[in-house]
Amino acid sequence: QVQLVESGGGSVQPGGSLRLSCVASGLTVWIHDMSWYRQAPGKEREFVSGIDRSGTATYTDSVKGRFTISEDNSKNTVSLQMDSLKPEDTAMYYCKADLRLSGTSVGDFWGQGTQVTVSS
């Protein structure tokens, strides 16, 4: 099994920055990639950014140019640097790990989330 713990959320003003971190423990050798999702009240959970072990990153259009995902494989940690935050970024942010063996999915594991609030 894999356990994920997010941290770094908080309240900031528009234009501010936050850095989220997700630390994985357990069977981390099975992790193929890790991603950040967010969910605002009344909305569906939305993909934000993801990164695989080779460092290939993807972003949803709404955060491209403002958010940067990075990884430290030796520490099993993925971070999301969020700059130029907007009120629309307000949401609960969740870390997800995709576990695979030889390309076959074992399952997805989720953290409990960290709240990000952007308001003036």
N, C-alpha and C positions, 0 to 999 in steps of 0.2 A: 504494500500500500504506500501511498504518498500523502504527505500532509503539506499543506500550503498555508503560510501565514503572511498576510499583507500588513503593511504599515505605511505611514507617511501622509495619510489623509488629514484634512483639516479645512478650515475656513479661510478664504482669501478674497481680496477685492479683485474686480475685473482687471486683467492685465498682469496679475500676480503669477507666481510660480509655486509648484509643489513637485516633490519627487516621491513617487510611490515605489515601494520595494516589496518583492515577494520572495520568500525563502522557502525552498522545498526540502523536505527531509523524507526519509524512508527509502523506497526503491527508486532512487533518483536516476539510476543507470537506465531505467526504462523510459525516461522522458525524451520524447522526440522534439517537442516544441512547447513553448509556453506563451500564453496570450493574456491580454487584458481585455475585459469586457466591462460594460457599465450599464446600469439600469436606473432610470429616473422614475419617480412615481407615475403610475399610469401608463408607462411605456414598456415596450419589449426590451429584453436584454440585448445589448448591441455590442458587436465586436469593435474594439478600439485599435488594438495593435497586437502583433504576434511576432515571434522570433524563433528560429530553429537553432540547432547547435552549431551550424555553420556560420551563423550570424545574419542570415537572410531575414530581413524585416519587412513587414507589411503594415499599412495603416489605412484606416477608414478615411475617406476624403475630408471629412469635417475636422480632422485633427492634423492632417498632413501639413508639415511645415511648422507646427507648434509643439508637437509631442515627439519625443525620441525614446525609443525602446533600446535597451542594452542588456547584456547578459554577462555573468561571471560564472562560467561553467564549473570552475574549481570550487566555488562556494555555493553552487546550485541556487543562484540568485538572479532574478530578473528585475530590472528597474524601469520605471516610466517617468521620464522627465517631462513635466508639463509646464510649458511657458505660454505667456499671453492668454491666460485662462479667461474664458467667457462664462457668463451666467448659464449658457446652454450646456456647459460641461458639468454642471451640478448633477451628481448621481452617486450611487454606490458603485464603487469600482471593485471588480472581482478578478482574481488571478486564476487561470486555468492551466493545468498541465495535461498534455496529450501523451499518454503512455502507449508505446508500441514495442513489439518484438518482431524483428525482421520485416518491418513494414506492416505488420498486422496490429491493428488497434487493440489495446488491452482495456482501455477505458479512459475517461476524462475525470479529473479530480479538481475540485474547486475549493478556493479559500472562502473564508467567511465574509470577506469584503471590508473595505475601508471607505468611509464617507468623504466625499469631496463637495464642498459648498463654495460657490463663487457668487458673491453678492456685494453690493455697495452699501 
